[in-house]
Amino acid sequence: MPGAMRPEGPVTRFAPSPTGPLHLGHAYAALVAAQRGAGRFLLRIEDIDQSRCRAEYEAQIYADLRWLGLNWPEPVMRQSTRLGAYRAALSRLADMGLIYPCRCRRADIRAALSAPQEGALPEGPDGPIYPGLCRGRAMAAAGPEDALRLDMAEAMARVGAVRFVDLGPEHNGTHESTTAEMIDGVGDVVLARRDMGTSYHLSVVVDDAAQGITEVTRGADLFAATKLHVLLQILLELPTPTYYHHKLIRDDAGKRLAKRDDARALARYRAEGASPQDIRLMLGL
Ligand code: GLU
């Protein structure tokens, strides 16, 4: 039909950290993102943790993804070049009075929580819910040894409730979190680690918006962090994408694959003569 517009699909991304070789689980995540994005698929290298990231792993990511048959626009966004954008987002939250410096070490937090038994503590996306020891410290007192935390109660007082839509098979539907759920289930998370000046949560939110991502596809292990990401989007006046949390690929024992499981590395399958089509079949794609 002359002039008919093809409806445009979502813009998706695959956002690996170059801390080890890609394995089958990454191949699944990348292929799902590329399939959902159908031609509007982007790549982002999540390399804020410079102590764990390696150039050779990054090179291997590009080689593995090309071998799988994926294409993406250049230049690829790399988080290590985006520290200014993260700082700007933090100062915006600071101006709103929503963050405070925290000097607690893990041991201080454990001691303050003094769990009656191991494993009994409520866990948020980053581990035990922070007990608030440093809450209320002024930003003017922040030093280089401090992390910066979000004051969840203050943040939720501005926002009311947090809502997002998941289109994936695991968590399909609309998800809403109340102020109480955010305080009890997420708490005062770290938005800037003292060693890197940012955090996974802050960077992913700033960068998904900067890349114009409209559907975030990623593993169901990150589902618990999504409500926090949506809250940050609202506070920073960024659009909230839809989400598509997919299943995790597990080994024969049912354990989730990790980067250290070299036996499942894509490069290894490739070296042993597997084709990209074999990988897709193995993953049920
Ligand atoms: N960089 C994260 C990882 O490698 C993925 C982040 C995301 O998809 O939001 O697990």
Residues whose N, C-alpha, C, O or C-beta is under 5 A from the ligand:
A	BS01	LIG	A15 P16 S17 E46 V204 T217 R218
